[in-house]
Amino acid sequence: MSGADDGYLLDNQQSEAGRRFAALAELFDPSTFRHLDALGTGPGWRIWEVGAGGPSVPDRLAEQVAPDGEVLATDLDTTWLEPAARPGLRVLRHDVGTDPPPDGPFDLVHARLVLVHVPQRDSALAALVSVLRPGGWLVVEEADPALQPLACLDESGPAQRLANRLKVGFRELMADRGVDLAYGRTLPRRLREAGLTEVGADAWFPITAPACLELERATVEQIRDLLLAAGLATAEEIEQHLANLSAGLLDVATSPMITAWGRRPS
């Protein structure tokens, strides 16, 4: 993913990034691997993990494809990937929006929470498809904040209303940076239009969990200055929201994570 100065809201180099990656892994890795395991990922596979961010997905995939397979984990910023390098896992700095795709073919290409942040997302998706081997699978996972825009589904009091108002500000910041807040729901159509077959999709939607709270806390702390600069929240409101999270007053939901998959014809 690109840095905040390049338009990406959640910079990998900020101190909160590691906490966000850990929370995302706890919330979404079970769903991700439910899908990838169903495709039969195993020894000998060659996999491109796109915009990997943190180590949890590429590290487990490297275990699955050992001893003869390889996982190529790419990101514009590999800060959180390089310490996790292991046999069968190769890390490469790469901008999926502008750089040519790595040499294929791949049995599996997987991207989670990547394409919505890439201005050239149409050409990036075409690049992912282009390096699939015949019969290879593409799995793309994107949150859809427009499908479920609330932080607190049960808006029962002032703490919940504040959380939801800050979530509106977060969405405004994302939209200002070119994020397509409704991209997730379009994935099945886009995979079919790219020529893939056996296309399917579903959604995973955590409503409340400790990791939801930690993800919300780390995200708000990471974008605090941007919310203030844009006049979307006051310092007092942000501190109150963080205090509400720490006090356990909120059931915080995530946006639905839509997973879509398709296969390159043999």
C-alpha positions in Angstrom: 0.0 0.0 0.0 1.1 3.5 -0.7 2.0 6.1 2.0 -0.4 8.8 3.2 1.4 11.5 1.2 0.6 9.5 -1.9 -3.1 9.4 -1.1 -3.3 6.3 1.1 -5.0 7.1 4.4 -3.4 4.4 6.6 0.4 4.5 6.2 2.2 1.3 6.9 5.1 3.2 8.5 3.0 4.7 11.2 3.2 3.1 14.7 -0.4 2.1 14.7 0.0 0.0 11.5 1.2 -3.1 13.4 -1.8 -3.0 15.7 -4.1 -2.6 12.7 -2.5 -5.6 10.9 -2.8 -7.8 14.0 -6.5 -6.8 14.5 -7.3 -7.4 10.8 -5.6 -10.8 11.0 -7.6 -11.9 14.0 -10.9 -10.7 12.4 -10.4 -11.8 8.8 -7.8 -14.5 8.5 -10.3 -17.3 9.4 -12.5 -16.2 6.6 -9.6 -15.7 4.1 -8.3 -19.2 4.8 -11.7 -20.8 4.7 -11.8 -19.6 1.1 -8.2 -20.3 0.1 -8.2 -23.8 1.7 -11.4 -24.6 -0.2 -9.4 -24.1 -3.4 -6.9 -26.8 -2.4 -3.9 -24.6 -1.7 -1.0 -27.0 -0.9 2.5 -28.2 -1.6 4.0 -27.0 -4.8 1.7 -24.1 -5.4 3.1 -20.8 -6.6 1.1 -17.9 -5.1 1.2 -14.1 -5.4 0.1 -12.4 -2.3 -0.7 -8.8 -3.4 -0.4 -5.8 -1.1 0.3 -8.2 1.8 0.8 -5.5 4.5 1.3 -7.7 7.5 2.9 -11.2 7.7 0.0 -13.4 8.8 -1.4 -14.5 5.4 1.9 -14.9 3.4 3.5 -16.7 6.4 0.7 -19.3 6.6 0.6 -19.7 2.8 4.3 -20.4 2.8 3.8 -23.2 5.3 1.1 -24.7 3.1 3.0 -24.7 -0.2 6.3 -26.1 1.3 8.6 -27.6 0.5 8.5 -27.1 -3.3 6.1 -24.1 -3.7 6.7 -20.4 -3.3 4.8 -17.4 -2.0 5.6 -14.0 -3.5 4.5 -11.3 -1.0 4.5 -7.8 -2.5 3.7 -4.4 -1.2 4.8 -0.8 -1.8 6.0 -0.7 1.8 7.4 -4.1 3.0 8.2 -2.8 6.5 6.0 -5.4 8.2 6.8 -8.2 5.9 10.6 -8.5 5.8 11.0 -9.8 9.4 8.7 -12.7 8.5 10.7 -13.9 5.5 11.1 -17.7 5.6 11.9 -20.5 3.2 9.4 -20.5 0.4 8.4 -16.8 1.0 9.9 -14.1 -1.1 9.2 -10.4 -0.4 9.3 -7.8 -3.1 8.6 -4.0 -3.1 6.0 -3.5 -5.8 3.3 -1.0 -6.7 0.4 -3.0 -8.2 -1.1 0.2 -9.6 1.9 1.2 -11.7 4.5 -1.6 -11.9 4.4 -4.5 -14.3 3.2 -7.7 -12.7 5.8 -10.1 -11.5 6.6 -13.1 -13.7 4.0 -15.8 -13.6 2.3 -18.0 -14.0 0.7 -18.4 -10.5 -1.7 -21.0 -9.3 -3.3 -18.4 -7.0 -3.3 -14.7 -6.8 -4.8 -13.2 -3.6 -5.4 -9.5 -2.7 -7.1 -8.3 0.5 -8.0 -4.7 1.2 -5.8 -3.5 -1.7 -7.6 -2.6 -4.9 -10.0 0.0 -3.5 -6.9 2.1 -2.5 -5.3 1.9 -6.0 -6.3 4.7 -8.4 -5.6 2.4 -11.4 -7.7 -0.4 -9.9 -9.1 -1.5 -13.3 -5.6 -2.0 -14.8 -4.4 -3.6 -11.6 -7.2 -6.2 -11.6 -6.3 -7.0 -15.3 -2.7 -7.5 -14.3 -3.7 -9.9 -11.5 -5.7 -12.0 -14.0 -2.9 -11.9 -16.6 -0.4 -13.8 -14.5 -2.8 -16.7 -13.6 -1.9 -20.0 -15.1 -4.7 -21.8 -17.0 -6.9 -23.2 -14.3 -5.4 -20.8 -11.7 -7.6 -18.9 -9.1 -7.9 -15.2 -8.3 -9.3 -14.3 -4.9 -10.0 -10.6 -4.2 -11.3 -9.4 -0.8 -12.6 -5.9 -0.2 -14.6 -4.2 2.5 -17.7 -2.4 1.4 -18.2 0.6 3.8 -21.2 1.8 1.7 -23.0 -1.4 2.3 -22.8 -1.1 6.0 -21.6 2.5 7.0 -22.0 2.3 10.8 -19.5 1.8 13.6 -22.2 0.9 16.1 -25.2 -0.9 14.6 -27.2 -0.3 17.9 -27.1 3.5 18.1 -28.5 3.4 21.6 -26.9 6.5 23.2 -24.4 9.4 22.8 -21.3 7.2 22.8 -22.7 5.2 19.9 -23.8 8.4 18.0 -20.3 9.8 18.4 -18.7 6.6 17.1 -21.0 6.7 14.0 -20.3 10.4 13.4 -16.6 9.8 13.4 -17.1 6.9 11.0 -18.8 9.3 8.6 -15.6 11.5 8.9 -13.4 8.4 8.2 -15.5 7.6 5.1 -15.2 11.2 3.9 -11.4 11.1 4.2 -11.3 7.8 2.2 -13.6 9.1 -0.5 -11.4 12.3 -0.8 -8.5 10.0 -1.6 -10.3 8.2 -4.3 -11.4 5.1 -2.4 -14.4 3.4 -4.0 -16.6 2.8 -1.0 -18.9 0.4 -2.9 -16.2 -1.5 -4.8 -16.6 -4.8 -2.9 -20.1 -5.5 -4.2 -18.9 -5.1 -7.8 -16.3 -7.8 -7.6 -18.3 -10.7 -9.0 -19.2 -8.7 -12.1 -15.6 -7.5 -12.5 -14.2 -11.0 -12.3 -16.7 -12.3 -14.9 -15.9 -9.3 -17.2 -12.2 -10.2 -16.9 -13.0 -13.6 -18.4 -12.9 -15.7 -15.2 -15.2 -18.7 -14.7 -16.6 -20.4 -11.7 -17.1 -17.0 -10.1 -18.6 -16.8 -6.6 -18.7 -14.4 -3.7 -19.8 -14.1 -0.1 -19.3 -11.7 2.8 -17.9 -11.9 6.4 -19.3 -9.3 8.8 -17.9 -9.2 12.4 -20.4 -7.2 14.6 -18.5 -7.1 17.8 -15.3 -8.5 19.2 -12.2 -7.4 21.1 -10.3 -7.2 17.7 -13.1 -4.9 16.4 -12.4 -2.5 19.3 -8.6 -2.6 18.7 -9.0 -2.0 15.0 -11.2 1.0 15.7 -8.9 2.4 18.3 -5.7 2.0 16.1 -7.5 3.5 13.1 -8.8 6.5 14.9 -5.4 7.1 16.5 -3.8 6.8 13.1 -6.2 9.3 11.4 -6.6 11.7 14.4 -4.6 14.6 12.8 -6.4 14.2 9.5 -9.8 14.3 11.2 -8.8 17.5 13.0 -7.3 19.1 10.0 -10.4 18.5 7.9 -12.7 19.8 10.7 -14.5 16.5 10.9 -14.0 16.1 14.6 -12.7 18.0 17.6 -9.8 16.9 19.8 -12.3 16.5 22.7 -14.6 14.3 20.6 -11.7 12.0 19.5 -10.5 11.6 23.1 -14.1 10.9 24.3 -14.5 8.2 21.6 -11.2 6.6 22.6 -12.2 6.7 26.2 -15.5 5.0 25.3 -13.7 2.3 23.5 -11.3 1.7 26.5 -14.3 1.6 28.9 -16.0 -1.2 26.9 -19.1 0.9 26.2 -19.3 0.1 22.5 -20.2 -2.8 20.3 -18.1 -1.9 17.2 -18.8 -3.5 13.9 -16.7 -3.7 10.8 -17.7 -3.1 7.2 -18.6 -6.4 5.5 -15.6 -8.0 3.9 -16.7 -9.3 0.5 -14.6 -12.2 -0.9 -14.9 -13.0 -4.6 -13.2 -15.7 -6.5 -12.9 -16.9 -10.1 -10.8 -19.2 -12.2 -8.9 -18.7 -15.4 -10.2 -21.0 -18.1 -8.0 -24.0 -18.7 
